[in-house]
């Protein structure tokens, strides 16, 4: 029997899979999903496969309807691959490491 948390995580995994299938065509494209403790879902999508109109937003809104009620839409930011490279946005991997610069005394 699945727990409520397990069902939430399953719905989030399906959400991410559908976003990947819709927006990500190759390794240069990527998306990041940030979920706050209160369930706000912020999206960053780097893809050349979205129009600058409302079609992408409508698709995402539709996906949110299928997501567990705990989650709600936060910020959604789109970048083309070229824009992301220009802004030095990099794909986030599972092995994130925070590096602080050394300060001279």
Buried (B, 14 or more C-beta within 10 A) or exposed (E): EEEEEEEBEEBBEBBBEBBBEBBBEEEBBBBEBEBEEEBEBBBBBBBBBBEEEEEBBEBBEEBEEEBBEBBEBBEBEBBBBEEBEEEEBEEEEEEEEEEEEEEEE
